[in-house]
Amino acid sequence: ARLVESGGGLVQVGGSLRLSCASSGISFRSNDMAWYRQTPPRQRGLVATISRDGSVTHYVDSVKGRFTISRDNAKNMVLLEMNSLKPEDTGEYFCNVAVATGRLETWGQGTLVTVYT
């Protein structure tokens, strides 16, 4: 199994980024997927989830209305559109199976998002 995140970067407060996650070797269409964020020394925390068919999404309160998760089952990809970014959005972002409904795969390298004032 392999998860490869990309799209992170350095962005000013109020800016936008689009994260991508390409998966291979997993039963992508059989799993709810999620984006997680890690800001050391904290553990990885859930940011957003999306159901297998993409019809149901959930977000942590801090990103509601600003982030949008989506998926492309034909390409085995998960996306995270991030708008109106805040300094507290800074962190390493990872995609993986949604832990509440599936078994986590090996973590990818993540993609770093840094929001500055």
C-alpha positions as CSV (number, residue, x, y, z in Angstrom):
1,A,0.0,0.0,0.0
2,R,1.2,3.5,-0.8
3,L,-0.2,6.9,0.0
4,V,1.5,10.0,-1.5
5,E,0.4,13.4,-0.4
6,S,1.3,16.6,-2.3
7,G,0.2,20.2,-2.7
8,G,1.4,21.7,0.6
9,G,3.4,24.9,0.8
10,L,3.9,28.3,2.4
11,V,0.9,30.5,2.2
12,Q,-0.2,33.8,3.7
13,V,-3.2,34.0,6.0
14,G,-6.4,34.0,4.0
15,G,-4.8,32.1,1.1
16,S,-5.7,28.8,-0.4
17,L,-4.1,25.5,-1.1
18,R,-5.2,22.3,-2.7
19,L,-3.9,19.1,-1.3
20,S,-3.8,15.8,-3.3
21,C,-3.4,12.2,-2.2
22,A,-2.6,9.5,-4.6
23,S,-3.2,5.9,-3.4
24,S,-2.1,2.6,-4.7
25,G,-2.3,-0.9,-3.4
26,I,-5.3,-0.3,-1.2
27,S,-8.9,-1.1,-1.6
28,F,-9.6,2.6,-2.2
29,R,-13.2,2.3,-3.3
30,S,-14.1,0.1,-0.4
31,N,-12.9,2.6,2.2
32,D,-14.0,5.9,3.7
33,M,-11.0,8.1,3.4
34,A,-9.8,11.0,5.5
35,W,-7.3,13.8,5.9
36,Y,-5.3,14.1,9.1
37,R,-3.1,16.9,10.4
38,Q,-0.1,16.6,12.7
39,T,1.4,19.6,14.5
40,P,4.3,18.3,16.7
41,P,4.3,17.5,19.5
42,R,0.6,16.6,19.1
43,Q,-0.5,13.3,17.5
44,R,-2.2,13.2,14.2
45,G,-5.8,14.5,14.4
46,L,-8.7,14.0,12.0
47,V,-9.5,17.0,9.8
48,A,-12.1,15.6,7.3
49,T,-13.6,12.4,6.2
50,I,-15.4,11.3,3.0
51,S,-17.5,8.2,2.4
52,R,-16.7,5.6,-0.1
53,D,-18.9,7.1,-2.8
54,G,-18.2,10.7,-1.9
55,S,-21.7,11.5,-0.9
56,V,-21.1,12.1,2.8
57,T,-18.4,14.3,4.3
58,H,-17.5,15.4,7.8
59,Y,-15.2,18.1,9.1
60,V,-13.8,19.1,12.4
61,D,-15.4,22.3,13.6
62,S,-12.2,24.4,13.1
63,V,-12.2,23.9,9.3
64,K,-16.0,23.8,8.6
65,G,-16.9,26.2,5.8
66,R,-13.3,26.6,4.8
67,F,-12.1,23.1,3.7
68,T,-13.7,20.7,1.2
69,I,-12.8,17.1,0.9
70,S,-13.5,15.2,-2.3
71,R,-12.4,12.0,-4.0
72,D,-11.9,10.6,-7.5
73,N,-12.5,6.9,-7.3
74,A,-11.5,6.5,-11.0
75,K,-8.0,7.8,-10.1
76,N,-7.8,6.6,-6.5
77,M,-7.3,10.1,-5.3
78,V,-8.4,12.2,-2.4
79,L,-8.3,16.0,-2.4
80,L,-8.5,18.7,0.2
81,E,-9.4,22.2,-0.9
82,M,-8.3,24.6,1.8
83,N,-9.5,28.2,1.8
84,S,-9.3,31.1,4.1
85,L,-6.3,29.6,5.7
86,K,-5.3,30.5,9.3
87,P,-2.1,30.1,11.2
88,E,-3.6,27.3,13.2
89,D,-4.0,25.3,10.0
90,T,-0.3,24.9,9.9
91,G,0.9,21.3,10.1
92,E,1.8,18.2,8.2
93,Y,-1.2,16.8,6.3
94,F,-1.7,13.1,5.7
95,C,-4.4,11.1,4.0
96,N,-5.4,7.6,5.0
97,V,-8.4,5.4,5.6
98,A,-10.9,6.9,7.9
99,V,-9.9,5.3,11.2
100,A,-13.5,5.1,12.5
101,T,-14.6,2.8,9.7
102,G,-11.5,1.0,8.4
103,R,-8.0,-0.1,9.1
104,L,-5.3,2.4,8.7
105,E,-2.7,1.8,6.0
106,T,0.9,2.7,6.2
107,W,1.3,6.4,6.5
108,G,2.8,8.4,3.6
109,Q,5.3,11.1,4.0
110,G,2.7,13.9,4.3
111,T,2.7,17.3,2.9
112,L,3.6,20.4,4.9
113,V,1.3,23.4,5.1
114,T,2.6,26.6,6.7
115,V,0.3,29.6,7.1
116,Y,2.1,32.8,7.9
117,T,0.8,36.3,8.9
